[in-house]
Amino acid sequence: MAADEPLVLGIETSCDETGVGIVRGTTLLANEIASSVDEHARFGGVVPEVASRAHLEAMVPTIERALAKAGISAKDVDGIAVTAGPGLAGALLVGVSAAKAYAYALGKPLYGVNHLASHICVDQLEHGPLPEPTMALLVSGGHSSLLLAPDITSDVRPMGATIDDAAGEAFDKIARVLDLGFPGGPVIDRLAKEGDPEAIAFPRGLTGAKDPAYDFSFSGLKTAVARWIEAKRAAGEEVPVRDVAASFQEAVVDVLTRKAVRACKDQGVDHLMIGGGVAANSRLRALAEERCERAGIRLRVPRPGLCTDNGAMVAALGAEMVARNRPASDLELSADSSLPVTDPHVPGNGHGHAHDHVHEISGKNLYA
């Protein structure tokens, strides 16, 4: 670990996790998370206002834990990175406001980065520098996307995306129909291991010859599963929960992996990176490994703790921005709930980097 590699603190608040990560180059020093998932469970999904308030309460303690874990003080960092979007507007605002405050007080550059690009970049912390271009399949509660990234800091191209429900959203909805609680992904994954994935022939969305090659659709699958369960209940029969979980899960991961491998072959890319919360799913990992091996494609999947939303992924992309001399963001940086993936980061408007602006105003490091 070279001391001259950029030391960056990253803040992630796009949904219900307050994540703070610290990296030096591609080396992870701290990855602290405060989740408000339990506060949302009784509502069956994430409540934006609840998430925003939880971020406010957790922000400073989580940053302090990360600094202690990394064994550094705030003034040691070379930059502050933060998720500027996409995500829940109120939740993003908490993180962006905190990042601006720290950047201003420390006299450090600020980097507003893209949540999806961060999910790709985090793999550098586990498997080393990303190949260029990188093909990435990102699957989470809010996103199901196939992305080609020739340069993770400046050039990310959407190949395909979900046209309705994201994969993680479908897991949550089916878990709700089965009365399994929230979030649905982990419990369905667990139950599916005891079920038969071929027990029920659930549909595979957008896999016809004339359908978009790289787009996803899980709404029809979700409806088909819900109707199958309702029909069983209406007939007074017991619902085979484990078989339903296994068959539903197989339908999702079959489509995800099939389309991802096809995109790699079509684009001549010999590796695939999978990220996002659903990448923690054991069956998705196993089937992707099997299909990639058969196709001669190298698979890169971060460990589960780096797949779900976290601050390390934001810090990783921030460190890459610093290393490649990308322009910092201004202190006028705004949260953008629909920030397009084609914008890996939000550069300044040309009126000077955040840290120049800070020294103009304060003339000193407020933390010194």
Long-range contacts (C-beta under 8 A, 24 or more apart in sequence): 1-25, 1-27, 5-319, 5-323, 6-78, 6-79, 6-318, 6-319, 6-322, 6-323, 7-72, 7-76, 7-77, 7-78, 7-319, 8-77, 8-78, 8-79, 8-80, 8-81, 8-111, 8-315, 8-318, 8-319, 8-322, 9-63, 9-66, 9-67, 9-74, 9-77, 9-79, 9-80, 9-81, 9-102, 9-311, 9-315, 9-318, 10-80, 10-81, 10-82, 10-118, 10-311, 10-312, 10-313, 10-314, 10-315, 10-316, 10-317, 10-318, 11-59, 11-63, 11-80, 11-81, 11-82, 11-83, 11-95, 11-98, 11-99, 11-311, 11-314, 12-82, 12-83, 12-95, 12-115, 12-118, 12-309, 12-310, 12-311, 12-313, 12-314, 13-55, 13-59, 13-83, 13-87, 13-91, 13-92, 13-94, 13-95, 13-98, 14-83, 14-85, 14-86, 14-87, 14-88, 14-91, 14-92, 14-95, 14-115, 14-309, 15-46, 15-51, 15-87, 15-88, 15-91, 15-141, 15-142, 15-309, 16-40, 16-46, 16-51, 16-54, 16-91, 17-308, 17-309, 17-310, 18-54, 18-55, 18-58, 18-59, 18-62, 18-95, 19-62, 19-309, 19-310, 19-311, 19-312, 19-313, 19-314, 20-62, 20-63, 20-65, 20-66, 20-311, 21-66, 21-310, 21-311, 21-312, 21-313, 21-314, 21-315, 21-316, 22-66, 22-67, 22-69, 22-70, 22-72, 22-77, 22-311, 22-312, 22-315, 23-125, 23-312, 23-315, 23-316, 23-318, 23-319, 24-319, 25-319, 25-323, 26-124, 26-125, 26-128, 26-129, 26-316, 26-319, 27-125, 28-125, 28-312, 28-316, 29-69, 29-70, 29-71, 29-72, 30-65, 30-66, 30-67, 30-69, 30-70, 30-312, 31-66, 31-305, 31-306, 31-310, 31-311, 31-312, 32-62, 32-65, 32-66, 32-69, 32-311, 33-62, 33-310, 33-311, 34-58, 34-61, 34-62, 37-182, 37-183, 40-182, 41-181, 41-182, 43-182, 44-172, 44-176, 44-182, 45-172, 45-182, 46-88, 46-141, 48-88, 48-89, 48-90, 48-91, 49-90, 51-88, 51-90, 51-91, 52-88, 52-90, 52-91, 52-93, 52-94, 55-91, 55-94, 55-95, 56-94, 59-94, 59-95, 59-98, 60-98, 62-311, 63-98, 63-102, 66-311, 73-367, 74-102, 74-106, 74-367, 75-106, 75-365, 75-367, 75-368, 77-106, 77-108, 78-108, 78-109, 78-322, 79-103, 79-108, 79-109, 79-110, 79-111, 79-318, 79-319, 79-321, 79-322, 79-328, 80-106, 80-108, 80-109, 80-110, 80-111, 80-318, 81-110, 81-111, 81-112, 81-113, 81-314, 81-315, 81-317, 81-318, 81-319, 81-321, 82-110, 82-111, 82-112, 82-113, 82-314, 82-333, 83-112, 83-113, 83-114, 83-115, 83-118, 83-314, 84-112, 84-113, 84-114, 84-329, 84-333, 84-334, 84-335, 84-336, 84-339, 84-345, 84-346, 85-114, 85-115, 85-335, 85-336, 85-337, 85-338, 85-339, 86-114, 86-115, 86-116, 86-142, 86-336, 86-337, 86-338, 86-339, 87-115, 87-142, 87-335, 87-337, 88-337, 89-335, 89-337, 92-335, 92-336, 92-337, 93-335, 95-335, 96-333, 96-334, 96-335, 99-333, 100-331, 100-333, 103-331, 103-354, 103-355, 103-358, 104-331, 104-354, 104-358, 104-361, 104-362, 104-366, 105-365, 105-366, 105-367, 106-365, 106-366, 106-367, 107-355, 107-358, 107-359, 107-362, 107-364, 107-365, 107-366, 108-354, 108-355, 108-358, 109-322, 109-328, 109-329, 109-353, 109-354, 109-355, 110-328, 110-329, 110-330, 110-331, 110-333, 110-354, 110-355, 111-317, 111-318, 111-321, 111-322, 111-326, 111-328, 111-329, 111-345, 112-329, 112-333, 112-345, 112-346, 113-314, 113-317, 113-318, 113-321, 113-344, 113-345, 113-346, 114-156, 114-317, 114-339, 114-341, 114-343, 114-344, 114-345, 115-309, 115-339, 116-143, 116-145, 116-147, 116-156, 116-341, 117-149, 117-152, 117-153, 117-156, 117-317, 117-341, 117-344, 117-345, 118-313, 118-314, 118-316, 118-317, 119-275, 119-276, 119-307, 119-313, 120-147, 120-149, 120-152, 120-156, 120-273, 120-275, 121-152, 121-313, 121-316, 121-317, 121-320, 122-275, 122-302, 122-306, 122-310, 122-312, 122-313, 122-316, 122-317, 123-273, 123-275, 123-300, 123-301, 123-302, 123-306, 124-316, 124-320, 125-302, 125-306, 125-312, 125-316, 126-300, 126-302, 126-303, 126-306, 127-300, 127-302, 130-273, 131-271, 133-267, 133-269, 134-269, 134-271, 134-273, 135-159, 135-260, 135-263, 135-264, 135-267, 135-269, 135-271, 135-272, 135-273, 136-272, 136-273, 136-274, 136-275, 137-256, 137-257, 137-260, 137-272, 137-273, 137-274, 137-275, 137-279, 137-288, 138-274, 138-275, 138-276, 138-279, 139-166, 139-167, 139-168, 139-256, 139-274, 139-275, 139-276, 139-277, 139-278, 139-279, 139-284, 140-166, 140-167, 140-168, 140-276, 140-277, 140-278, 140-309, 141-166, 141-168, 141-169, 141-172, 141-183, 141-277, 141-278, 142-166, 142-168, 142-169, 143-276, 144-168, 144-216, 144-218, 144-256, 144-278, 145-341, 146-214, 146-259, 146-260, 146-263, 147-341, 148-263, 148-267, 148-269, 152-317, 152-320, 152-344, 153-317, 153-320, 153-321, 153-324, 153-326, 153-344, 153-345, 154-326, 154-344, 155-344, 156-341, 156-342, 156-344, 157-342, 158-341, 158-342, 159-214, 159-263, 159-267, 160-212, 160-213, 160-214, 160-215, 160-216, 160-259, 160-263, 161-215, 161-216, 162-215, 162-216, 162-217, 162-218, 163-206, 163-215, 163-216, 163-217, 164-217, 164-218, 164-219, 165-217, 165-218, 165-219, 165-222, 166-218, 167-216, 167-218, 167-252, 167-256, 167-278, 168-276, 168-277, 168-278, 169-218, 170-218, 170-219, 170-221, 170-222, 170-252, 171-249, 171-252, 171-278, 173-222, 173-226, 174-222, 174-225, 174-226, 174-244, 174-245, 174-248, 177-225, 177-226, 177-229, 178-229, 178-239, 178-241, 178-244, 178-245, 180-241, 185-277, 185-278, 185-280, 185-281, 186-280, 188-245, 188-248, 188-249, 189-249, 189-280, 189-281, 189-282, 189-283, 191-241, 191-242, 191-245, 191-246, 192-242, 192-245, 192-246, 192-248, 192-249, 192-250, 192-283, 193-246, 193-282, 194-242, 194-246, 195-240, 195-241, 195-242, 195-243, 195-244, 195-245, 195-246, 195-247, 196-242, 196-243, 196-246, 196-247, 197-246, 197-247, 197-249, 197-250, 197-283, 198-247, 198-250, 199-240, 199-243, 199-244, 199-246, 199-247, 200-228, 200-243, 200-244, 200-247, 201-247, 202-228, 202-247, 202-248, 202-250, 202-251, 203-251, 204-251, 204-254, 204-255, 205-255, 206-255, 207-255, 207-258, 213-259, 213-262, 213-263, 213-266, 214-259, 214-262, 214-263, 216-255, 216-256, 216-259, 218-252, 221-248, 221-251, 221-252, 249-281, 249-283, 250-283, 252-284, 253-281, 253-283, 253-284, 253-287, 253-288, 254-287, 256-284, 256-288, 257-284, 257-287, 257-288, 257-291, 258-291, 260-288, 261-291, 261-292, 261-295, 261-297, 264-292, 264-295, 264-297, 265-295, 265-297, 269-297, 270-296, 270-297, 270-298, 271-297, 271-298, 271-299, 271-300, 272-297, 272-298, 272-299, 272-300, 273-300, 273-301, 274-299, 274-300, 274-301, 275-301, 275-302, 275-307, 276-307, 277-307, 277-308, 277-309, 278-307, 279-304, 279-307, 280-304, 280-307, 280-308, 317-344, 317-345, 321-345, 327-353, 328-353, 328-354, 328-355, 329-354, 330-354, 330-357, 331-357, 331-358
